[in-house]
Amino acid sequence: MLTTPSASGALHAYYKARGDRFSESAERCGWLSSFTQSLRFQALTAGWDLSSASVLDVGCGCADLLVFLETDYTSIQYTGLDCLSDFIVESQTRYPHALFIETDFFAYEATPLSYDYVVAVGPFNHLVEDNYAALRMAMVKLFSLAKVGVAISLLSDLSPKELRRAEELFYYDPQRVLAMALELTPFVELKTQYLPNDMAMILYR
């Protein structure tokens, strides 16, 4: 996500509060449960052949995506990025076979087409000054890094009001997000059926 010093402080406070409240990694990372987190992972990666693939996980948190993927693929070359040092230190300790980097995504320097797949599960859901501008910048960079495809999970403004946390999070218009994705590639898949408050956007080369 696009962070400023004040935004970074807010993120640290947000995840520290969740860490103090919850013990399960999915809940610590902002999800309702490990079940709903798993549904997001399934929607984002369904149909992908990840045998020996390189995967960049943007906003990796506790590396739950790595655990999910390694259930079926044990030879993944996984790199996780997060701007929060606690997540990076914990994940690198628990999964020494993977690579974890503490950085803001927009400051991350990598050669174009460095990874087969790039995944971003929710890091752009936090409120910033202009969420659509930040997401547009993110999409361009995410797509530039992927040889095969990009998968992004976002909160949807079709979400029922009782499920929203508008004071902390941003809910995107699926049609507007789809139009942004189509500016980059004609090969786009939009999924909205797996959860009432979420959408998965997959962009292919």
SULQUI-V774149 format. One record per residue. PSI is psi in degrees with one decimal (999 if undefined). D_LAST is the distance of its C-alpha to the last C-alpha in Angstrom with 1 decimal. Layout:
# SULQUI-V774149
PSI_D_LAST + PSI_D_LAST
This chain:
# SULQUI-V774149
159.8_22.9 + 118.9_24.6 + 145.2_28.1 + 168.8_31.3 + -41.8_34.6 + -39.9_35.8 + -39.8_32.5 + -42.0_32.4 + -39.7_36.0 + -38.7_35.3 + -45.6_32.5 + -44.0_34.8 + -40.8_37.5 + -49.3_35.3 + -27.2_34.2 + -42.3_37.6 + -40.3_39.2 + -36.0_36.9 + -35.1_37.6 + -27.2_41.3 + -36.1_41.1 + 154.7_38.8 + -28.8_38.6 + 137.7_35.6 + -37.9_32.4 + -43.9_30.4 + -37.0_33.1 + -32.1_33.5 + 6.5_29.8 + -3.8_30.4 + 157.8_29.6 + -38.6_32.2 + 167.6_32.3 + -28.3_30.6 + -49.6_30.1 + -33.2_28.1 + -44.0_26.1 + -37.3_25.4 + -37.8_24.3 + -46.5_21.7 + -43.6_20.4 + -44.6_20.4 + -36.6_18.5 + -32.5_15.7 + 2.1_15.3 + 132.0_16.6 + -6.2_15.1 + 139.4_13.5 + 105.4_15.1 + 18.1_16.1 + 116.0_18.6 + 19.3_19.0 + 153.7_15.7 + 131.7_15.7 + 128.9_15.5 + 124.1_16.2 + 106.9_18.2 + 120.8_18.9 + 52.0_22.3 + -20.9_23.2 + -124.1_26.8 + 14.2_28.7 + 32.2_25.8 + -29.6_26.1 + -40.0_22.4 + -46.1_23.2 + -43.6_26.2 + -46.6_24.3 + -36.4_21.7 + -6.0_24.4 + -35.2_26.3 + -23.1_24.0 + 116.0_22.5 + -3.3_25.0 + 21.0_23.1 + 139.8_20.4 + 98.9_20.2 + 134.4_20.4 + 127.8_20.7 + 133.9_22.0 + 139.1_22.5 + 149.2_25.2 + -3.0_27.7 + 117.9_30.5 + -34.8_32.5 + -43.3_34.2 + -43.1_30.9 + -46.4_29.8 + -46.0_33.3 + -45.3_33.6 + -41.6_30.3 + -35.3_30.7 + -41.8_34.2 + -30.7_33.2 + 71.6_30.2 + -15.5_31.1 + -11.2_28.7 + 170.8_25.7 + 130.4_25.2 + 136.0_25.9 + 126.9_25.9 + 112.3_27.8 + 152.7_26.1 + 135.8_25.0 + -40.7_21.2 + -15.4_21.5 + -6.1_23.8 + 124.7_21.7 + 120.4_21.0 + 151.1_18.4 + 138.5_16.7 + 145.7_13.1 + 37.2_10.7 + -21.1_13.8 + 149.6_12.6 + -48.6_10.6 + 143.3_10.7 + 129.6_12.1 + 137.7_14.5 + 102.3_16.9 + 83.6_19.6 + 1.6_21.8 + -13.8_22.4 + 17.9_22.0 + -14.0_24.6 + 144.1_27.5 + 129.7_29.2 + -178.4_28.8 + -42.4_30.2 + 94.2_27.2 + -37.4_24.6 + -39.2_22.3 + -42.8_22.4 + -41.2_21.8 + -39.5_18.8 + -46.2_17.3 + -42.3_17.8 + -45.0_16.5 + -44.0_13.2 + -45.4_12.7 + -43.6_13.8 + -46.9_12.0 + -33.3_8.5 + -23.4_10.0 + -11.6_11.1 + 131.2_8.3 + -34.7_7.1 + -55.6_5.7 + 162.4_6.3 + 137.8_8.9 + 128.0_12.0 + 129.3_14.8 + 129.5_18.3 + 151.5_20.5 + 142.0_24.0 + 140.9_24.4 + 3.7_27.2 + -3.6_27.9 + 137.8_29.5 + 144.8_33.2 + -32.9_35.4 + -13.0_37.1 + -2.5_33.9 + 146.6_33.1 + 70.6_34.0 + -21.9_33.7 + -15.0_35.8 + -30.5_33.2 + 161.2_29.8 + 137.8_27.6 + 122.8_26.5 + 150.3_23.5 + 115.5_23.4 + -38.7_20.6 + -38.8_20.4 + -40.0_20.3 + -40.4_17.5 + -43.0_15.4 + -39.0_16.2 + -42.5_15.1 + -39.1_11.6 + -15.9_11.4 + -22.3_12.4 + -35.1_9.1 + 146.0_6.7 + -8.1_8.5 + 84.4_6.8 + 138.8_9.1 + 129.0_11.9 + 126.1_15.1 + 130.6_17.9 + 2.3_21.4 + -9.5_23.8 + -23.8_24.1 + 148.0_26.2 + -15.6_28.2 + 15.9_27.2 + 161.2_23.5 + 150.4_20.0 + 126.1_16.7 + 121.1_13.5 + 126.0_10.3 + 129.9_7.0 + 153.1_3.8 + 999_0.0
